[in-house]
């Protein structure tokens, strides 16, 4: 049996090391709460999830789908409105859970029509080819998998309908 030349062995060793490094750097799947926390473009939402006391729900419940407003979406909300929502924990929970479906829906599975949210109101979904809309927002990055669901990043903060007056 002929032995490999030193340069050939070096190439194989480097290829093997690169393959192992690729495996080691692939993040292991985590729950929705941890997935939100890892994405710097979702830091405002992540902070509000903590403030609303929803971290454990997003860590343990599932499967769920989150339509996650990015930081730019929160900047588009008038500052006074955002301050009022953030100052009222119940209202904040209502707004945030309006972005969550009680099942896992991948972008390709979106059907046109209303879907019930964790908040209880219906959310209008639509899909045309690869484009998914949620109410008047657009999914800018879809199908971010987590161990207990999926996240779709949206460019709008969605406001639930006002409760009916009695």
Protein Blocks (a to p, Z undefined) as FASTA:
>chain_A
ZZddfklmmmmmmmmmmmmmmmmmpccdddfklmmmmmmklmmmmmmmmmnopmmmmmmg
ccdddddddfklmmmpcfklmmmmmmmmklmmmmmmmmpccbdcdfklpccdddddfkop
acddddehjbccehjbccfbghiacfkbccdddfbdcdddddddZZ
